[in-house]
Amino acid sequence: MYRRFRNPTVWREFDRLQREMNQLFNSYSPHRPRTSPTYPSLNIWENQEGQLISAEMPGVKIEDIDISVEGDTLTISGVRQANEIPEGARYHRRERGSGEFRRSLRLPFLIDSNQVKASFNDGILTLQVPRAEADKPRKITIKS
């Protein structure tokens, strides 16, 4: 007679094993391109006034960053230069990528592009993105 496994730990272990096997095959398959995580990593906070966005960009120079706004879309692009290695040396491990990057965000409101403020400190790009005045919620008074 067929008996069902009722122990959820068994199924969690099978799921973990499957994830690990998929990672193993994906990383060594010559026919599959390796994917990298989306760069730069972002944190986004929102309130009635707009959004605050922080992007981790270690090793990127401020002059290599470009920020543009079009409608409700904000785009961060730039270049992260490769590290120079001494002649005759070879990589033992290489996890940090280099090259051009581009990340576009569609925001849930119209942006007042003239009021966007950007700062860059210790490899963290911080953007203050205010909501356009016409897009802010308003309280309507009722007349009697």
C-alpha beads as a LAMMPS data file, in Angstrom:
LAMMPS data file: protein, C-alpha beads

144 atoms
143 bonds

1 atom types
1 bond types

-500.0 500.0 xlo xhi
-500.0 500.0 ylo yhi
-500.0 500.0 zlo zhi

Masses

1 110.0

Atoms # bond

1 1 1 0.000 0.000 0.000
2 1 1 1.208 3.540 -0.813
3 1 1 2.276 5.561 2.240
4 1 1 2.823 9.295 2.165
5 1 1 5.732 10.978 3.827
6 1 1 4.290 13.218 6.484
7 1 1 7.562 14.620 7.738
8 1 1 8.045 18.113 6.212
9 1 1 11.764 18.002 7.037
10 1 1 12.247 15.263 4.442
11 1 1 10.713 17.427 1.706
12 1 1 12.756 20.470 2.733
13 1 1 15.907 18.392 2.414
14 1 1 14.863 17.196 -1.059
15 1 1 14.213 20.824 -2.084
16 1 1 17.604 21.892 -0.739
17 1 1 19.329 19.030 -2.553
18 1 1 17.561 19.938 -5.802
19 1 1 18.606 23.624 -5.487
20 1 1 22.220 22.635 -4.850
21 1 1 22.258 20.243 -7.813
22 1 1 20.744 22.920 -10.085
23 1 1 23.402 25.398 -8.973
24 1 1 26.118 22.830 -9.595
25 1 1 24.916 22.003 -13.120
26 1 1 24.253 25.658 -13.995
27 1 1 27.728 26.734 -12.947
28 1 1 29.585 24.059 -14.943
29 1 1 27.485 23.664 -18.081
30 1 1 29.425 24.990 -21.106
31 1 1 26.199 25.580 -23.061
32 1 1 24.472 27.752 -20.482
33 1 1 25.484 31.354 -19.956
34 1 1 26.307 32.239 -16.379
35 1 1 23.983 34.841 -14.971
36 1 1 25.066 37.457 -12.503
37 1 1 22.951 39.209 -9.927
38 1 1 21.426 42.509 -10.924
39 1 1 23.929 45.304 -10.437
40 1 1 23.923 47.597 -8.604
41 1 1 22.058 46.244 -5.572
42 1 1 19.355 48.657 -4.439
43 1 1 17.378 49.551 -1.333
44 1 1 14.285 51.707 -1.874
45 1 1 12.162 53.504 0.724
46 1 1 8.949 55.343 -0.103
47 1 1 6.691 57.889 1.593
48 1 1 4.142 60.522 0.485
49 1 1 6.903 62.880 -0.677
50 1 1 8.804 60.435 -2.892
51 1 1 11.462 57.756 -2.663
52 1 1 14.932 57.387 -1.235
53 1 1 17.122 55.000 -3.235
54 1 1 20.535 53.700 -2.222
55 1 1 22.745 51.700 -4.581
56 1 1 25.880 49.773 -3.610
57 1 1 28.644 50.550 -6.081
58 1 1 32.006 49.591 -4.570
59 1 1 35.003 50.383 -6.727
60 1 1 33.063 52.725 -9.034
61 1 1 34.335 56.273 -9.478
62 1 1 31.840 59.125 -9.289
63 1 1 32.798 60.296 -12.786
64 1 1 31.866 56.847 -14.179
65 1 1 28.216 57.089 -12.997
66 1 1 25.351 58.488 -15.065
67 1 1 21.833 59.098 -13.711
68 1 1 18.915 59.996 -15.975
69 1 1 15.188 60.523 -15.502
70 1 1 12.525 60.171 -18.161
71 1 1 8.876 60.341 -17.096
72 1 1 8.470 57.828 -14.271
73 1 1 11.678 55.904 -15.116
74 1 1 14.995 56.441 -13.371
75 1 1 18.135 54.925 -14.918
76 1 1 21.515 54.401 -13.245
77 1 1 24.321 53.437 -15.606
78 1 1 28.068 53.522 -15.686
79 1 1 31.281 51.553 -15.775
80 1 1 33.140 49.596 -13.129
81 1 1 36.792 49.342 -14.111
82 1 1 38.602 46.017 -13.813
83 1 1 41.361 45.708 -11.241
84 1 1 44.847 45.781 -12.680
85 1 1 46.808 42.653 -11.907
86 1 1 50.593 42.389 -11.890
87 1 1 52.262 40.965 -14.969
88 1 1 52.540 37.192 -14.812
89 1 1 49.852 36.906 -12.127
90 1 1 46.618 35.031 -12.669
91 1 1 43.373 34.988 -10.800
92 1 1 42.873 32.464 -8.053
93 1 1 39.265 33.579 -7.607
94 1 1 37.318 36.294 -9.402
95 1 1 33.892 37.153 -8.020
96 1 1 33.682 40.911 -8.617
97 1 1 32.547 41.805 -12.095
98 1 1 33.660 44.740 -14.188
99 1 1 32.421 46.541 -17.259
100 1 1 29.371 48.568 -18.160
101 1 1 26.145 48.367 -16.150
102 1 1 22.649 49.798 -16.501
103 1 1 19.713 49.564 -14.135
104 1 1 16.325 51.159 -14.843
105 1 1 13.525 51.520 -12.327
106 1 1 9.963 52.368 -13.139
107 1 1 8.641 54.330 -10.195
108 1 1 4.984 54.225 -9.100
109 1 1 4.621 58.004 -9.574
110 1 1 5.777 60.878 -11.759
111 1 1 9.133 62.359 -10.800
112 1 1 10.004 66.008 -10.344
113 1 1 13.297 65.589 -12.248
114 1 1 14.515 69.107 -11.400
115 1 1 14.455 68.252 -7.701
116 1 1 16.252 64.858 -7.767
117 1 1 19.323 64.965 -5.500
118 1 1 22.241 62.543 -5.662
119 1 1 25.190 61.962 -3.340
120 1 1 28.009 59.407 -3.425
121 1 1 29.893 58.396 -0.292
122 1 1 31.939 55.268 0.547
123 1 1 30.697 53.391 -2.527
124 1 1 27.008 54.099 -1.819
125 1 1 25.001 56.204 -4.262
126 1 1 22.006 57.848 -2.550
127 1 1 19.181 59.396 -4.559
128 1 1 16.337 61.506 -3.201
129 1 1 13.573 61.245 -5.788
130 1 1 10.672 63.602 -5.048
131 1 1 7.200 62.953 -6.348
132 1 1 5.910 65.553 -8.808
133 1 1 3.625 68.062 -7.097
134 1 1 0.773 67.233 -9.493
135 1 1 1.033 63.544 -8.537
136 1 1 0.963 63.986 -4.744
137 1 1 -2.207 62.946 -2.925
138 1 1 -4.365 65.868 -1.842
139 1 1 -7.041 66.219 0.751
140 1 1 -10.297 67.496 -0.687
141 1 1 -12.457 69.712 1.506
142 1 1 -16.185 69.389 1.255
143 1 1 -18.256 72.565 0.976
144 1 1 -21.803 72.718 2.239

Bonds

1 1 1 2
2 1 2 3
3 1 3 4
4 1 4 5
5 1 5 6
6 1 6 7
7 1 7 8
8 1 8 9
9 1 9 10
10 1 10 11
11 1 11 12
12 1 12 13
13 1 13 14
14 1 14 15
15 1 15 16
16 1 16 17
17 1 17 18
18 1 18 19
19 1 19 20
20 1 20 21
21 1 21 22
22 1 22 23
23 1 23 24
24 1 24 25
25 1 25 26
26 1 26 27
27 1 27 28
28 1 28 29
29 1 29 30
30 1 30 31
31 1 31 32
32 1 32 33
33 1 33 34
34 1 34 35
35 1 35 36
36 1 36 37
37 1 37 38
38 1 38 39
39 1 39 40
40 1 40 41
41 1 41 42
42 1 42 43
43 1 43 44
44 1 44 45
45 1 45 46
46 1 46 47
47 1 47 48
48 1 48 49
49 1 49 50
50 1 50 51
51 1 51 52
52 1 52 53
53 1 53 54
54 1 54 55
55 1 55 56
56 1 56 57
57 1 57 58
58 1 58 59
59 1 59 60
60 1 60 61
61 1 61 62
62 1 62 63
63 1 63 64
64 1 64 65
65 1 65 66
66 1 66 67
67 1 67 68
68 1 68 69
69 1 69 70
70 1 70 71
71 1 71 72
72 1 72 73
73 1 73 74
74 1 74 75
75 1 75 76
76 1 76 77
77 1 77 78
78 1 78 79
79 1 79 80
80 1 80 81
81 1 81 82
82 1 82 83
83 1 83 84
84 1 84 85
85 1 85 86
86 1 86 87
87 1 87 88
88 1 88 89
89 1 89 90
90 1 90 91
91 1 91 92
92 1 92 93
93 1 93 94
94 1 94 95
95 1 95 96
96 1 96 97
97 1 97 98
98 1 98 99
99 1 99 100
100 1 100 101
101 1 101 102
102 1 102 103
103 1 103 104
104 1 104 105
105 1 105 106
106 1 106 107
107 1 107 108
108 1 108 109
109 1 109 110
110 1 110 111
111 1 111 112
112 1 112 113
113 1 113 114
114 1 114 115
115 1 115 116
116 1 116 117
117 1 117 118
118 1 118 119
119 1 119 120
120 1 120 121
121 1 121 122
122 1 122 123
123 1 123 124
124 1 124 125
125 1 125 126
126 1 126 127
127 1 127 128
128 1 128 129
129 1 129 130
130 1 130 131
131 1 131 132
132 1 132 133
133 1 133 134
134 1 134 135
135 1 135 136
136 1 136 137
137 1 137 138
138 1 138 139
139 1 139 140
140 1 140 141
141 1 141 142
142 1 142 143
143 1 143 144
